């Protein structure tokens, strides 16, 4: 069983920045973040492979940056210029690719609030 421990959420003013971290208990092929705002569906934020290839939601390109430290089995999400549309619970996930199957594990979620 893989455990994911998230940290870094909290309250930030509009235009501010936060960095989320998620540490996995073992190395994972793909790591990423989703988010879910109240009353809305969960949506992709960003993903990153063990090789460093990234993918972002179109609306977040240039605002958020995903990175990872493979030595620490940790993925980061740097969130800049936070807007009133960005508050949500942010969920870390990690995926193991074992052809033909894949296994996905989720963190407990961390709340991000944007308010003055």
N, C-alpha and C positions, 0 to 999 in steps of 0.2 A: 504494500500500500504506500502511495506517495502522499506526503503531507506538504501543503503549501502554507506559508505564513506571510501574511501581508502586513505592511506598515506604511505610514506616511500620510494617511488621509487626515482631514480636518477642515477647519474653517479658514477661508482666505478671502481677501477683498477682491472685488472685480479688478481685473488687470494683473492680479498677482500670480504667483507660481507655487506649485507644489511638486514634490517628487514622491512617487509611490515606489515601494519595493516589494518584491515577492521572492521569498527564498524557498526553494524546493529541497526535499530531502535526498534527492538524487539528480543526476544529470538527465535532462529531458530534451527531446528532439526539437520541439516547438514550444515556445512560451508566448503568452500574450495577455491582453486585457480586453474585457468587455465592460460595458456599463449599462445600468438600468436606472432611468429616472422614474419618479412616481407617475404612474398611469401610462407609462410607455413601455414598448417592447425592449428587450435587451438587444444591444447593438454592439457590433465589433468596434473596437477602438484601434488596436494595433496588434500585430504578431511579429515574432522574430524567430528565425531558425537558429540552430546551433552554429551554423556557418555565418550568421549575421545578416541574412536576407530579411528585409522588413516589408511589411504591408500595413497600410493605414486606411482607415475610413477616409473617403475623399474630403469630407468636411473638416477633418482634423489635421490634414497634411500641413506642415509648416507651423502648427501650433503645439502639437505634442511630438515627443521624440521617445521612441522605445530603444532600449539597449539592454545588454545582458553581460554578465560576468560568468563565463562558463566554469571558472575555477571555484566560484562560490555558489554555483547553481542558482543564480539570482537574476531576475529580470527587473528592470526599472522603467518607469514611465515618467518622463519629465513633462509637466504640463505648464505651459506659459500662457500669458494673456487670458486668464480664465474669465469666462463670461457667465452671465446669468443662465445661459442655456446648458452649461457644463455640470451643474450639480447632479450627482447620481451616486449610486453605490457602484463602486468599481470592483470588478471581480478579476482576479488573476486566474489564469488556467495554464495547464502544462500538458503536453501530449507526447506520448511515446508511439513511435511508428514502428510496428512489427508486422511487416507485410505478411498476409493481406489485411491485418487488423490494425486498429489504432485505439489507444486508451487515453482518455482525457480525464484530468483531475482538476478540481476547482478549489480555490481559496474561499474563505468565509465572507469575503467582501469587506470593503472599507469605504466609509462615507466621505464624500467630498461635498462641501457646502461653500457656495460663493455668495457672500453677502457683505454689505457695507455696515 
